[in-house]
Amino acid sequence: MVQQKKGLQTLVIALFAIAAMATVAVAFSLPGMGKYEKVKPVNGAVTIPVAKVNDGKAHYYKLADGGKEINFFIVKGSDGQLHTAFDACDVCYREKKGYEQQGDKMNCNNCNQKFAINKIGAASGGGCNPSHLSAKVDASNVTISVTDLKAGARFF
């Protein structure tokens, strides 16, 4: 009898854990939830208002392309500039863990290396640096061509 009761308790706990994980999975798939905001290109480019990304926090986006999701981020550095990069690098991209912001650095979620936001750009390519993503930034918008986004599809 005691053995049956323990078995039932274990089953209830397991079912509760599965239900909790399913709830989290559904929540992150709802619009507005999760790390990445979906973007849609217009006239061959993705445009994001500067006002939406100039707060010093990393903002993550994804472009759906032929069954792949190409992930990238935009973050304002202490230098006052907006920095754009794929949420992947040449070394750790296979793990599909990307980066997270830690103060004025972006941290690789796979190898734990940290990279100064102010140095993210074309000159810091290669290795575990966030892979550079070209963008045109003016007073109003960050504009990224779909061609440049698709060039990073290999990371995802």
C-alpha positions as a printed Julia matrix, in Angstrom:
156×3 Matrix{Float64}:
  0.0    0.0     0.0
  2.8    2.45    0.92
  4.63   1.52   -2.3
  1.5    2.33   -4.37
  1.14   5.68   -2.63
  4.77   6.61   -3.39
  4.29   5.55   -7.0
  1.18   7.72   -7.28
  3.01  10.69   -5.73
  5.88  10.26   -8.21
  3.4   10.11  -11.09
  1.62  13.28   -9.91
  4.92  15.14   -9.56
  6.04  14.01  -13.02
  2.75  15.09  -14.59
  2.95  18.46  -12.83
  6.51  18.98  -14.14
  5.45  18.1   -17.7
  2.48  20.49  -17.49
  4.74  23.29  -16.2
  7.23  22.77  -19.06
  4.42  22.74  -21.62
  3.03  25.99  -20.2
  6.43  27.68  -20.51
  6.87  26.39  -24.08
  3.45  27.73  -25.1
  4.08  31.08  -23.41
  7.33  31.59  -25.32
  5.63  30.83  -28.62
  2.97  33.52  -28.15
  3.44  36.88  -29.88
  5.37  39.28  -27.72
  6.9   36.49  -25.66
 10.34  34.99  -26.04
 13.67  36.48  -26.92
 13.15  37.34  -30.58
 10.71  39.71  -32.24
  9.76  38.7   -35.77
 10.52  41.19  -38.53
  9.16  41.31  -42.05
 11.06  42.86  -44.94
  9.58  45.64  -47.03
 11.17  46.44  -50.4
 14.14  44.16  -49.7
 15.0   45.5   -46.26
 14.09  45.29  -42.61
 13.59  48.65  -40.9
 13.56  49.13  -37.14
 12.96  52.54  -35.54
 16.0   53.9   -33.68
 13.7   55.0   -30.85
 12.9   51.33  -30.21
 16.53  50.22  -29.78
 18.47  53.2   -28.39
 18.01  52.4   -24.69
 21.31  50.56  -24.18
 19.63  47.15  -23.99
 20.11  44.39  -26.55
 17.05  43.93  -28.77
 16.72  40.58  -30.52
 15.0   39.98  -33.86
 14.42  37.13  -36.28
 13.71  36.96  -39.97
 12.01  33.82  -41.28
 13.57  32.72  -44.57
 12.8   29.43  -46.25
 12.18  27.51  -43.04
 15.13  29.08  -41.24
 15.04  31.81  -38.67
 17.93  34.24  -39.01
 18.54  35.81  -35.6
 20.23  39.13  -34.94
 20.46  41.84  -32.33
 20.82  45.6   -32.13
 22.35  47.23  -29.08
 23.46  50.78  -28.29
 26.96  50.99  -26.88
 28.34  53.51  -24.4
 29.93  55.12  -27.48
 26.42  56.25  -28.48
 26.44  54.07  -31.6
 24.02  51.29  -32.5
 25.78  47.99  -33.11
 24.21  45.19  -35.16
 25.28  41.56  -35.27
 23.96  38.1   -35.91
 23.09  36.3   -32.69
 25.83  33.81  -33.56
 29.56  33.59  -34.19
 31.94  31.7   -36.46
 32.97  29.33  -33.66
 29.97  28.53  -31.43
 27.07  28.92  -33.89
 26.47  25.17  -34.1
 25.31  25.22  -30.47
 22.62  27.81  -31.35
 22.92  29.57  -28.0
 23.67  33.12  -29.15
 24.55  35.99  -26.84
 23.14  37.78  -23.84
 23.93  41.26  -22.67
 25.88  41.71  -19.45
 26.31  45.42  -18.86
 28.52  46.91  -21.59
 29.42  43.48  -22.98
 27.75  40.73  -24.96
 28.39  37.28  -23.47
 28.55  34.13  -25.6
 26.05  31.71  -24.04
 28.15  28.77  -25.17
 31.77  29.54  -24.27
 31.14  32.44  -21.84
 33.51  34.84  -23.61
 32.54  38.49  -23.3
 32.79  41.13  -26.02
 32.66  44.89  -25.58
 29.55  46.26  -27.28
 31.5   49.28  -28.53
 33.79  46.96  -30.52
 31.04  44.96  -32.25
 31.32  45.69  -35.95
 33.09  44.87  -39.19
 36.56  45.25  -37.65
 35.87  42.67  -34.94
 34.8   39.76  -37.13
 35.93  36.17  -36.76
 36.46  33.94  -33.77
 33.77  34.02  -31.13
 32.88  37.68  -31.73
 29.25  38.34  -32.58
 29.25  37.93  -36.36
 29.0   41.33  -38.04
 25.75  42.34  -39.7
 25.9   45.42  -41.9
 23.24  48.04  -41.28
 22.49  51.6   -42.31
 21.66  53.78  -39.32
 20.2   57.27  -39.66
 18.45  59.52  -37.15
 15.17  57.61  -37.5
 15.83  54.01  -38.52
 18.14  51.04  -38.57
 17.87  49.49  -42.03
 19.25  46.05  -42.82
 19.05  44.56  -46.3
 17.55  41.12  -46.7
 20.64  40.19  -48.73
 22.88  40.96  -45.74
 20.57  39.0   -43.43
 20.51  35.99  -45.76
 24.33  36.05  -45.85
 24.22  34.94  -42.2
 21.73  32.1   -42.76
 24.55  29.55  -42.45
 24.72  30.28  -38.73
 21.17  29.1   -38.19
